[in-house]
Amino acid sequence: MTNDARPRRSVLYMPGSNARALEKGKGLGADALILDLEDAVAPDAKAVARAQIGAAVKAGGYGHRELIVRVNGLATPWGRDDLTAACGFAVDAVLLPKVENADTVHQAEELMDGAGAPPGMSIWCMMETPLAMLHAEDIATAGGRLGGFVMGTSDLAADLHAAHTRDRLPMITGLGLCILAARAVGLPILDGVYLDLEDDEGFEYACGQGAEFGFDGKTLIHPKQIEAANKEFAPSADEIEWSRRIIVAHAEAEKEGQGVLLVDGKLIENLHVNAAKRLVAMAEAIAAAEGGA
């Protein structure tokens, strides 16, 4: 299971075929980078992109950022080579596209074990098809190296023949199923991308909606989206202060044998304290990451 307190507010896709972008990623404020070998890379550039990602990671300089390599599907001409190569990179995880069942996760894990992947390298799954939504529980419980979910909302909307609207009503069921499955087993889950780079207000709304749904962060297609995502998915100062008050008040109440208490007239129970501790832990992890950037 992936560290729940690791910040993943902003997770930026970086095309592996663009060496300049890979270098630029070392200085960006994103919590994580997805070094992409799939959608962002043309077929004739796959091998070059694979080599460039390997060289960029080996050169270092990414600091605290979580590094994830999105490979091509295992059934494609490049997928197995991508996965084998990624096992030799100093990255945190691989991201499998269009996962629709647990067997895909098991197959990838077997290949990674055979290629000598470090024990800590995890498998993340793109959830982007109707079948993935229906099999979300099976995929989430695949175990082993499974590290988290990434929503592919553009592909999902296309497969649903649905409009990709501001409120994403056609996708609410699918998003909810994936969030439920991920949270049931303690996996992190990232929201899909927002494609209109000129609509700053719409992007901020999408981030706020994603945070309200319960996503850990948002996947991004451009560095200009990082700042807003970091803001929307981070605990506010008021939330942090309130959470710390709850934790202190509950600890004092426990000393007196009380399990339930009132803080500013609000009923506080264990579930609120647990949520407060999780929020404070995330705030501290964000501060530590930004301090080490």
N, C-alpha and C positions, 0 to 999 in steps of 0.2 A: 504494500500500500504506500502511496506517495505521501510525503510529508504535508500534512494538512495546513501547516502554518507558512508554507512557502508562498510568497507573493506571485500571483499570476494575473495581475490586473490587465496588463497589456502584453499580448503575445503576437509578435510581428512576423509575417511571412517574408522570407528573403529568398529571391531566386538564386539557385545554386549556379546558374550559368552567368551571373553578373558578379565578377570578382570585385568590382568597385563597391557594389552594394554590400557584399560580405564583409569587406573591410570597414565600411561605414557603420555597420551594425555594432562594431566594438565600442562605439562612442555614443550610442543611442540610449535613451532612458527607458527602454522596454524591459519588463521583468524577464521576458523569455523571447527567444527567437526560434522560428521554425525555418530551418534551412531546407529549401524546397527542391526536390528532384522530380516532382510530379507535374501538376497543372502549369506551373510557371516556367517550365522548361520544354523547349521544342524537342521532338524525337531525335533529331540529328545532333542535339547538344547534350544529351543525357550523360554520356561518358565523360565529357569535359566538365560538366557540372559536378559530377561525382568526385572527380579529381580535385576540383577547385574547393569544394567543401572540405575535403580531407586536408588540403594544404592550409586553408584558412584556420581550421580548428587546431591543427598542429602548431601553427604560428602563435596561437594564444592571443590574449588581450581582451577576451570577452568578459572578464571579471566575474561578478556574481550571477550573470545572466544564465538562466536555464537554457540549454541547447537541445533542440529536438530536430531530427532529420526526417522529413516526410519522404518516404520511399514511394516508388511506383508499385502498383498492385502486383502481388506475387504471380498472377497469371499473365502478366505482360512480359515482353522480352527483356525488360530491365529490372524487374522487381527483385529477383533473387540476388543478382549482382549488387543492387543497391543495398539490400539488407546485409549481405555478407561484408561489403565494404564498410558500412556504418558501424558494424561491430568492432572495427579497428579504430574508429574515431573516438576521441575523448569527449563524447556527448552524453547527455543524460537519458535520452530516450529516442526511440524511432516512432514515427507516426504512420499507421497503415491506412490507406485510403479505402473508402467504400466497404467497410467491414459490415457484414450482414449476418454473421453467425460466430459462435465460439470456436468453431473448427479453424477459422482463419487465424485467430489468436494463437491457438495451439500449434498450428503449422509454422507460424512465424517464430514462436518460442523454440521450437525444435531446431529450426535453421540457425537461430541465434546461438543456441547452446553448442551446436556443431561448429559454428564459426568462432567460438571462444569469446563471446560477448561477456563483459564483466557482469558479475551478479547484480550490481545495482542498476544496470541499464534496463529501463522499462519499455513497455509497449503501450502506446496510446492509439486510440481508435477513432477514425473519422466516422461520425454518425451522420449519414447524408442521403439515405434512401428510405423509402417506405418500409422495406423489409427490415432494415436496421432498427427502425422505431418499434416494430412489432417484436423484434428479438432483443430489445435492449437489456432485459433482465438476464437472458442467457449469456450475452456478451459481457455484461458487468461482473458476472460470477465465474468468468473463465479462469480467474485466479492466476497463479504463477507470476509472470512479469507484468501483468496488466497494471497500468499506471493511471489511466484517465481517459476521458472522452473529449472530443472536439467536435462541435456541431458544424456540419456543412450545410448551412441554410440555403445557399444559392442553388445547389444541386437538389436539395429537398423540395424547394418551391417548384423547380422545373419538373421534377418527377410527379409532383402532386397536381400539375397543371393549374397551379394556384398563383395568385398575384402576391408579389413580395411587398406587402403594404407596410405602412408605418407601424401599425399595431401587431402585425404578423399573426392575425387571427387564424388564417388557414394552417399555421404551423404550431399553434398552441398545444394541441394534443401530442404531437411528436416531441416537442421540446419538454413537455411535462413528463412524458414516459421516460425520456433519457435522464432527466434530473432525478426522478424517483429511483431509477435503477442505480445511478451513480451514488446517490446519497445512502441508499440501502446498504451498500457495502463500503462506504467511506472513500469513494473515489472523487478526485477533483473533476470538474467539467467546465469547459470553455464555450462561450457563445460564438456564433458565426460572425462573418465579416459584414461590414457595411460598405456598399460599393460606391456610393455617391460622395466623392471627395470634395465637392463644392458645397455640400449641405452640412455645415457644421452643427446647426441646431438639431437637425435630424439625427446626426450621429450621437450627440449628447443625450438625446431622448432615448436612442437605442441602447446606449450604455446604462442609463438609468433603469430602463425596462429590464435589461438583462440582469442587473444587480438585484432588482426587485424579484425576479423569477428565482434567484438563488445561484446564478452562475458565479464562478470564481473570478472571471475576467473575460476579456473579449479578444478574439483574434482580429488582427489588423492587416490592411494591405498597403499602408503608407505611414512613414514616420510622423506625419502631421497629426495623426490620430492618437499618438501615444499619450500626450499630456491630458487630454480629456478622459481617456480610459483610466489612466492612473488616478485621476481625481474622483471619478464616479464610482470606482470599485474599491476605493480606500475608505476605511472608517473615518468619519469626521471627528474633529476635536471634541465636539459635544458628545458624540457617541462614546468616545474613549473615556472621557471624564465620567459619564454616567455609568459605564461598565465598571470602572474602578471603584466607584462609590458602592455599587451593588456588591461587588466582591468583598470589600471591607465590611460592609454592613452585615452580610451573610455570615462571614467568619465570626464576627462578634456575637451574632444571634446564636450561632451553633455552640459557642462557649456557654451560653445560658440555656442550652437545650431546646432552642426554638428552631423549627424547620421551615417555617413560613414567617415572613416579616413584611412590613410596609416601609417603602422608601418614597418620600414625597407623595404619600397617599396611594402609591401603586403597589399592588400585591406582587411580591417577589418569591419565587419558588426555585427549586434546584435547576429546572430547565432554563430559567432566566440567568442563573449564575453560570451555568455551563456555556451558554451563548456569550455571556460577557467575557468569560475567560478566553474563549476562542477569538473574540474580537480583539481583545488586548494583545493576545499572542500574535495575531496578524499585524496589528499596528507596530509592535516591536520588531517583527520580522521585516516589515517594510522600512522602518527607520534604519535597521542594521544594513539592509541591502543598499539603501540610498547613501548611507554613510560610507559604504565600501565601494561605491561606484567610481 
